[in-house]
């Protein structure tokens, strides 16, 4: 990728006079961006509150209790970070915050809609999720605000990449020593009454580490190697990093049975490796290693094998027990396909579907099926478009950043978002096996919500820095360029005739 040929100078250090001048120049253009952001956030608040009220009105024929409190909460969730961005990141992309807030608002509306159904179906034994998710949203937004106020330069993160990776590895291994869930996966750390899903935070930490590592080692990884079948393969000694990450991903898959985290962990590294080196051979090697590793683990690990069987034969769950393939334990994959099929193009209407047929994961792993059934293909495409726009703004921030570390951090976070949306959407639609991951911002989960808002904060910071450094340096009127004023010596001409 262009611009990664040199490492960033003085990461996290004080700004130079030129950078300060560019910052002042950028402030002149900041109001337009923040004004756009304010209008979009106002629209987001209206859509969220309207959807919240319409859902209960269509299902119960009355407005929900506590509507005013919900509206005030959503208003401040949009207003406070906007004011902080206006003060601490005035040149940040004006679409990142509204897109994240809109996805969060849609998630709150969907969870409220599911809570109504679950309250009417006590046999499902589902706790109310919307109120708790609103609390976690406030916490996530508060963390986002704190990061924007404290992290004034994203290059500060480059100082702590090895510490970040050490913490990430500890968090990644911790669920292996925790009890498994009812389907055998180990994704959680129990902290008293709370449970933490460390994979959501590890996703961000490994992006920061990979960005710092690739910034320093890009030239070595980009060395030309042997040419095989028309493709330039990397040198054997440089395969060490990708082999190490491959082994760690397989260990996560074997000991924690967490297919989603393993895929995202390895996929993000391959994406960032390609962006740093522009070598398609790394992508080919990564894909081959992923296929081989998944095939080997899938053949020996019962949990992963069951996921694959449910993907290949989702309707076999309705056969008599003695005729079912081994490993099928749930009809969720089949019910998800029925939900999408019954939704059609326009859906049955918000609140008019049957999400209770999905079971306990309707408000987490399978929340997209509610969108597909009640809002149809149009609703699913609209939600996916919002994710695509958010990722595109992250990629844009990365491509416009001047320092290689910022480029890779933004591209890595955008890639992680797209990968997670792909594995979740692909799982519930039958494109790939179910992974157990949940849609960012939409699905129930405090760990996911906080981690997603951390990602938003970092993208805002990188985009702000990128735009500030793109502004042309304007000379200060108080300090004229002394170098431009020179004393020109007088040159005597030839003597006049007759002198």
N, C-alpha and C positions, 0 to 999 in steps of 0.2 A: 504494500500500500504506500502510496506517495506520502512523504512527510515522515516516514519512520526511519529514515536513514541516519538520523542523529538523535542522541538522547536529549531529554529535556535538561536545560541548564538551571542550576540552583533550585531544585524542586522544593517548594514550600518556603523558599527564602523571601526576603523583602522585595517588593516590586521596584523596578528601575524607574528612572525619570520618564523613559519612553512609555512604560506600561502605565504609569500614573496619568500621563497625557492622554493615552488611549482610553483610559477609564473615564476621564472627564469628557472626552469626545463622545463616548458611548452613552453617557448620561443624557445627552441632548436628544438621543433617539429613543430612550427608554420609555417615555410616557406613551408613545404609540403602541408599543408591545404590551404594556401593562393595561392600557385602556382596552385593547382587544381581549386580553385575558379576563378583565373584569366583566365585560359583556358576556363572554362565553360562560363564565362561572354563574352569572345571574340566570342564564338559560338553563344551566345544569341544575341549579336549585329548584327552579320551576318544574322541570321534568321530573325530578326525584319526588318532590312533594305531591305533584299531581298523580304520579303513578302509585304512590303510597295510599292516597285517598281513594283513587279509582278502584284499586284492588279490593278493598273491603266493601266499597259501595257496590261493586258488581257481585261479590260473593255473599254479603249479608244484607245489602240494601240500606246501609247506614254508613256514615262517616266514622272512621276509627277514633277511638278514644285516645287522647294524648296527641292529636294531630298537630296542635300548636307547638307542643314541646318538641316533637320530631322536626317540624319546620324550622324552629329556632336552632336546633342542633345542627341541621344540615347547613343552615345559613352561616353559622360560625365556622363549621368545618371548611367551608369555601372561603369565607372572608379572612380569617386569621392567617392562613398560609399565603394568601394573596398579598396581604400587607407586608408580611415578612419578606416575600420575594421582591416586592417593590422596593424594600429598604436594603436588603442584603444581596440580591441577585437581579438587579434591574434590567440586565440585558439577556436574561434567561428566555428560552423559547416560550412563546405565549400559549402554546397548545398542550404542553406536557401536563401542567397542573389541571386544566379543565378536563382533559381526557381521563386522567386518573380519578378525578372526582366523579365524573359521570359513570365510569365503570363501578366505582364504589357505591354510588347511589342506586344503580340498577341492581347491584347485589343486595342492598338493603331491601329494596322493593320485592325482589324474588324471595328472600328469606321470610319477609313478613307474609307474603302470599302462602308459602309453604307452612308457616306456623299455624295459619288458620286451618289448613287441612289436617295437620297433625293433631291439633287440639280437638278436632272432631273425630279422630281415629285413635282412641287411647291404646288400642292394641299395638300400635307401632312403637309406643314407648319412646317418643322423640321429644326431647326438651325444646323449649322455645329458643330460637337462635337469633332472631333479629335484634333484640335488645342487647344481648351480649356482643353481637357483631358491631353495633353502634358504639359501644364502649371501647372495643378494640380499635375501631376506626379513629376515635378521638386520641387514643394512645399512639397509634401509628402516625397521625398527623402531628402530634406533639413531638415525636422523635424526629420527624422530617424537619420541623421548624428548628429544633435544637441543632441538627446537623448543619443546616444552612447558616445558622448564627455562629457556630463554632468553627466549622470547616470553611475558612475563607478562601482557600486554594486547594483544589483537589490533588495537587502534586504532593501535599503533605502525606497522603496515604502511601506514597512510594517509599517513604522512609521505613515503613513497618510491614513490608510485604512478607518477610519470613516469620515474623511474629503472628501476622494474620493467618498464614498457612498453618502454623503450628496449632493455633486455636481451632482452625477449621477442621484439622485432622482429628483432634480430640472430640469435637462436637460430632464429627461424622461417625466416629467409632462408638460413641456413647450409647446409642440405641441398641447396639448388639448385646448389651448387658441388661437391657430392660425387657419386661414381658412382651410377648407378641400380641397383636390384636387377634380378633376372632378368625381372620383369614390367614394368619401366620406371618404377616409382615411386621417388622420392627422399625417403626419410624419415630417413636415418641420417647421423651424423657419425662418421667413423672416427678414433679416438684410439689409435693403435698397435694393440695386440691387442684393444682394447675398441671397442665401437660404442655411440653414444649416440643415442637417439631424442628430439630436443628437443621435439617436439610434445607429449609427455606433460607436460613441465614448463611449456611455454608455456600450456597449458590452465589451469593454476593462476595463472600470472602475469597473464593477461588478465582473469581473474575479479577479482583484486585491483585491477587498474587500472580496470576498468569500475565496480567498486563505489565507488572514490574519485571517479571522474569523475561518475558519476550522483548521488552524494551532493551534490556541489557544484552541478551543473547541472540538477537535477531540475525546478525551477520553470520554467526556460526551455524544457525539453523538453516540459513538460506544458501549455504554452500552447495554447489552442484555436485551430484553424485553420479552413479552409474546410470546409463540410459538403457532401459529394458522395454521392448515392444513399443518404441516411440515415446516413452514417458520417462522423464528425468526423475529418478528415485533419489531420495536423500541419502547421504552417506550413512554407513552402518553405525558409526560411533555417535551420530546425532539422533539415532532412533531411541536413545535412552529415555528422554523425557516422555515421549508419547507411550513408550512401553510401560514406564512407571505409572502413569495416569491410567493406562489400560488395566493394569493389575489391581490398582486401588478400586477402580469401578467394578471389577469382577468380584472383589472381596465384599464390597457393599451389597452386590447382588446375591452372593452366596450366604453371607452371615446375617444380613438384615432383610433379605428378600424384597428389597425396595427397587423395583425395576425402573420407576420414574426418575428417582434421584440418580441412579447409575447412568441412565441415558443422558440426562441433562449435564451431569458432571463431565462425562467424556465428550459429549457433543459440543459443549461450550469451548473446551480446550482446542478441539479440532478447528472450530470456526475462527478462534482468535489466532491460532497458529497460521491458518491460511491468510488472514488479514495482515499478519506481521511479515510473512515471507513471500506472499503471492505465488506459492508453490502448490499447484493442484495435486502433486504427488503426495503431499501430506494428507489431503482430503481422501484420496484413494486408499492410502495406507490406513487411515482412521476408519473408513467404512469397512474395509476388509477385516480389520481387527475387531470391530464391533460385531459384525456378522458371525465371525468365528467364535468370539467369546460368548455371545448370546446363545449360539447353537449348542456349545458345550455345556454351559450352565443350565440351559433349558432342558437338556436331556438327562441331567443328573439331579436337579433340584425339583422336588415335587411341587412346591408352591409356584415356581415359574412355569413348570410344565402344565399345571392346572390352568394358569392364565392363557397359555397358548391354546390349550384344548377348548376353553370357553370361547376363544376368538375364532377358531376354525369351525366349531360346531355349536353355535349359540343355541340353536333350537333343540338340540338333543337333550336339554335339561327337562323337557316335557315328556320324554320317553319314560317307560317304566324303569324302576331303579336297576333291575337286572340287565337292561339293555343300554344303559348310559355308558359313555366312555369314562374311564377313571379320571378323577380330578375335577369333574363338574360339581360345584357346590352351591351355585347361586344362579337365579334366572335374571339377574340384573342386566346382563348384556342383551338378552333377548327382549326384555321389557323396554330397554332404551331404544332398540330398533323399532318396536311397535309405537313408541311415543313419537319418534320422528316421522314415521309413516302416517300416523293419524293426524299430525299437525298440518301436513300439506304445505301449500305455499304461504297462506296467510295465518294459519293457526286457528285454534278453536276459540281464542279470546283469553285475555288475562284472567285467571281464576276459574276457568271452565275446563281444565284438564284433570287428569287423574295421576298426579305425581306419587300418590301413596303406593302405587303398584311397583315403583322402583324399590321401595323399602327404606332402610335406614340411611342410605347414602344419597338420598334425593337432594339434600341441601349441601352436599359437599362434592364428592367425585362426579355425581350425575346431575348437577344443577343445570347443565346445558340442555338436558332432555326436557326440562320444564319450558325453557325458551323455545325449543323446537316444537313441542306439542301445542303450546298456547300462543306463541307468536309466529310459528311457522318458519319456513325456510327464509323468509324475509327478515325475521327477527334474528335468526342465527347469523345470517350474513351481516346484519348491522352490527352485532356484537363483535364478530370477527374483524370487521372493518375498523372498529374502534381500537382493537388490539394492534392491528396492522399500522394504523396511524400513529399510535403511541410508540411502537417499535421504529417506525420511519423517522419520527422526530429524534429518537435516541441515536439512530444511525447518522442522521444529519448533524447532530451535535458532535459525534465522533469524527465525521469526515471533515468538519470545519475546524476542529481543534488543531492548534499549532504544535502541541507537544505530543510525542508518541504515546506516552502513558495515558493521557486523557483520551486519545483516539481509541486505544484498545479497551479502556474501561467502559466507555460509552457503547462501543460496538459489542463488547462482551455482555453487558447488561441487556441490550436490545436483543441479542441472540438468545440469551437465556430466557427472556420473556417469550420470544417466538417459539423456542423449543418446548417450553412448558405448555403453551397453548396448543401446539401441534400434538403433543403426546396425549393431552387430555381430550381434545376434540377427536383425534384419531381413534382413541380408545372407545369412547362412547358411540361413535358412528361405525365401528367395526373395521376401520382401516388398519389398525394395529392392535395388539393385545392391550388390555386394560393395564394401567400402570399404578393406579392408586393415588395419582396426583390430582390436585384440584385447580380449577381456573383461578388465576390471580384476580384479586379484588372482588370477584363475584361470589365465590364459595365461602362457606362457613369456615372459620379458622383464625384464631388470634395471631399465631406465629406467622402465617402467610400474610395477613393484613399488615402487620408491623414491618415485615421484611420488604413487602412491596412498596411501602411508603419510604423506606430507606433507599430503595432503588430510585424512586422518584426524586428524592433529595440529591442524590449523586448526579443524576442526569441533569437536573436543574443547575447544579454547580458547574458541571462541565460545559453545558451550553452557554452559561453566562460568561465563563472564562474565554470560550472560543469566540464569542461575539465581541468581547472587549478587545481581544488581541487582533481582531480583524479590522478594527477601525483605523483609518489613516492617522498617522501622527501629525498633529497640527502644531506649528511653532507657536510658542507663547508670545503674545504681543509685548509682554513686559521684559522679555529677554531676546532681543534681536540677535540674529546670527552674526556674530562678530567675524566669523571666518569668511562671510560673503563680502565683507567690506575690506578692501586691500588698498594699500597706498601704491599707486602706479608711478614709477619714477618718470620724470620728464625727460624726453629724448630730444636732444638738440639736433636740429637739421643742419644741412650744409650751409656754409656762410653765403650770404647774399652777394650777388655780383657787385663789385666795386666797394665792398666793405673793407 
